[in-house]
């Protein structure tokens, strides 16, 4: 099946923009308002990505693309992980979550971390492709940079030049990010043929 249009399982404008840039030759549609928020009840990042893609594909009758991402900090035993978006509480903002991580790491020398992303393409007929990607790095001592979203202002990728994702341009981040690697994995599997 040839796919020329996908509906995203997210309405997060930052994720929409990144995913549009990563799969530029395909028409990308934001999740329709009638679907509403999809509760992430999975115990893993992959389970949440699968759940969202399946729901959106079923309700729209179109191929659906979803992703779920988690920041895994070694010192925090892999937290925030699957709870990354709500680490500081159910209604927490990105800044609340970042401040919680920085507070928990206050005075800690070991700041190794990684971002992990699962990207899923689910079609109305039940076909699925799963892409996975991660990037290793460390957590900065303070927030740096105004670009990106989520934990970007405190994540320094090993593949970079010492700047946080928040200090990079979108193109610089997209050239190495966990979401880029997961989407490339999906594309290399022939998901969009």
C-alpha positions as CSV (number, residue, x, y, z in Angstrom):
1,X,0.0,0.0,0.0
2,X,1.3,3.4,-0.9
3,X,0.9,6.1,1.8
4,X,0.7,9.7,0.7
5,X,-1.2,11.1,3.8
6,X,-1.0,10.4,7.5
7,X,-2.9,11.8,10.4
8,X,-0.9,12.5,13.5
9,X,-2.0,11.1,16.9
10,X,-0.8,14.3,18.6
11,X,-2.0,17.9,18.7
12,X,1.2,19.0,20.4
13,X,2.3,21.8,18.0
14,X,6.0,21.1,18.6
15,X,5.7,17.4,17.8
16,X,3.6,18.2,14.8
17,X,6.2,20.6,13.4
18,X,9.1,18.1,14.0
19,X,7.2,15.2,12.5
20,X,6.2,17.3,9.4
21,X,9.9,18.2,8.9
22,X,11.0,14.6,9.3
23,X,8.6,13.1,6.8
24,X,8.3,16.1,4.5
25,X,7.1,14.3,1.3
26,X,3.9,13.0,2.8
27,X,0.8,15.1,3.6
28,X,0.6,15.3,7.4
29,X,-2.7,16.1,9.1
30,X,-3.0,17.0,12.8
31,X,-5.3,14.8,15.0
32,X,-8.9,16.0,14.5
33,X,-10.5,17.7,17.5
34,X,-13.4,15.2,17.6
35,X,-10.9,12.5,18.9
36,X,-9.8,14.4,21.9
37,X,-7.0,13.5,24.2
38,X,-6.0,9.8,24.1
39,X,-5.3,8.5,27.6
40,X,-1.8,7.0,27.7
41,X,-2.4,3.9,29.8
42,X,0.6,1.9,28.5
43,X,3.3,0.8,30.9
44,X,6.0,1.5,28.3
45,X,6.7,4.2,25.7
46,X,6.2,1.7,22.9
47,X,2.8,0.6,24.3
48,X,1.6,4.3,24.5
49,X,2.7,5.0,20.9
50,X,0.9,1.8,19.7
51,X,-2.2,2.7,21.5
52,X,-2.4,6.2,20.1
53,X,-1.8,5.2,16.6
54,X,-4.4,2.4,16.7
55,X,-7.1,4.6,18.1
56,X,-6.5,7.4,15.6
57,X,-6.3,5.0,12.6
58,X,-9.6,3.4,13.7
59,X,-11.5,6.6,14.2
60,X,-10.2,8.5,11.1
61,X,-10.0,5.6,8.6
62,X,-6.5,7.0,7.6
63,X,-3.0,5.8,8.3
64,X,-2.0,7.2,11.7
65,X,1.4,8.2,13.0
66,X,2.2,8.5,16.6
67,X,5.2,8.8,18.8
68,X,5.9,8.7,22.5
69,X,9.2,9.8,24.0
70,X,10.8,9.5,27.4
71,X,13.8,10.9,29.1
72,X,15.7,8.3,31.1
73,X,18.1,9.6,33.7
74,X,20.5,7.0,35.0
75,X,20.8,8.5,38.5
76,X,17.0,8.5,38.8
77,X,16.8,4.7,37.8
78,X,15.5,5.5,34.4
79,X,12.9,8.2,35.5
80,X,11.1,10.1,34.4
81,X,10.7,7.5,31.5
82,X,7.2,6.8,30.5
83,X,6.0,9.5,32.9
84,X,8.1,12.2,31.3
85,X,5.2,14.5,30.3
86,X,3.7,14.3,33.8
87,X,6.7,13.9,35.9
88,X,6.0,16.8,38.2
89,X,2.3,16.0,38.4
90,X,-0.8,15.5,36.3
91,X,-1.1,19.1,35.1
92,X,2.6,19.9,35.1
93,X,4.2,22.1,32.4
94,X,7.5,21.4,30.6
95,X,9.2,23.8,32.9
96,X,7.7,22.1,36.0
97,X,9.1,18.8,34.8
98,X,12.5,20.2,34.0
99,X,12.8,21.9,37.4
100,X,11.9,18.6,39.1
101,X,14.7,16.8,37.3
102,X,17.2,19.6,38.0
103,X,16.2,19.6,41.7
104,X,16.6,15.8,42.0
105,X,20.1,16.1,40.4
106,X,21.2,19.0,42.5
107,X,24.8,18.3,43.6
108,X,24.9,15.1,41.6
109,X,28.0,14.6,39.4
110,X,26.7,11.5,37.5
111,X,24.2,13.1,35.0
112,X,24.0,10.5,32.2
113,X,20.7,10.3,30.4
114,X,19.1,9.3,27.1
115,X,16.0,10.1,25.2
116,X,14.1,7.2,23.8
117,X,11.3,7.5,21.1
118,X,9.0,4.9,19.6
119,X,7.2,6.0,16.4
120,X,4.3,3.9,15.1
121,X,2.5,3.9,11.8
122,X,-0.9,2.1,12.1
123,X,-3.2,1.7,9.1
124,X,-7.0,1.1,9.2
125,X,-6.5,-2.5,8.0
126,X,-4.4,-3.2,11.1
127,X,-0.9,-3.1,9.6
128,X,1.7,-1.6,11.8
129,X,5.3,-0.4,11.5
130,X,7.4,0.4,14.6
131,X,10.5,2.6,14.6
132,X,12.7,3.2,17.6
133,X,15.4,5.7,18.3
134,X,17.5,6.9,21.1
135,X,20.3,9.4,21.8
136,X,22.7,9.3,24.7
137,X,23.8,12.4,26.6
138,X,23.8,14.1,29.9
139,X,21.7,16.6,31.9
140,X,23.1,20.1,32.2
141,X,23.4,21.9,35.5
142,X,20.8,24.5,34.4
143,X,18.3,25.3,31.7
144,X,20.1,26.6,28.5
145,X,18.4,27.7,25.3
146,X,15.0,28.7,24.2
147,X,14.4,26.3,21.3
148,X,12.7,23.0,21.4
149,X,10.3,21.7,24.1
150,X,10.1,19.3,26.9
151,X,13.5,18.6,28.4
152,X,15.4,20.0,25.4
153,X,16.9,22.9,27.5
154,X,18.7,20.5,29.9
155,X,19.7,17.6,27.5
156,X,23.2,17.7,26.1
157,X,23.6,15.1,23.4
158,X,26.9,13.2,23.2
159,X,26.7,13.6,19.4
160,X,26.7,17.4,19.7
161,X,29.1,20.1,20.5
162,X,28.3,20.7,24.1
163,X,25.1,22.6,23.6
164,X,21.7,21.5,24.8
165,X,18.9,20.6,22.3
166,X,17.4,23.9,23.5
167,X,20.4,25.8,22.2
168,X,20.3,24.2,18.8
169,X,18.3,25.2,15.7
170,X,15.5,22.8,14.8
171,X,17.5,21.5,11.9
172,X,20.5,20.8,14.1
173,X,18.4,19.0,16.6
174,X,16.5,17.0,13.9
175,X,19.8,15.9,12.3
176,X,20.6,13.7,15.4
177,X,17.5,13.5,17.6
178,X,15.9,10.4,19.0
179,X,12.7,11.3,17.0
180,X,14.7,11.6,13.8
181,X,16.3,8.2,14.4
182,X,13.0,6.5,15.2
183,X,11.4,8.1,12.1
184,X,14.3,7.0,9.9
185,X,14.0,3.5,11.3
186,X,10.3,3.5,10.3
187,X,11.1,4.9,6.8
188,X,13.9,2.3,6.3
189,X,11.3,-0.5,7.0
190,X,9.3,0.7,4.0
191,X,6.5,2.2,6.1
192,X,5.6,4.8,3.6
193,X,5.9,2.9,0.3
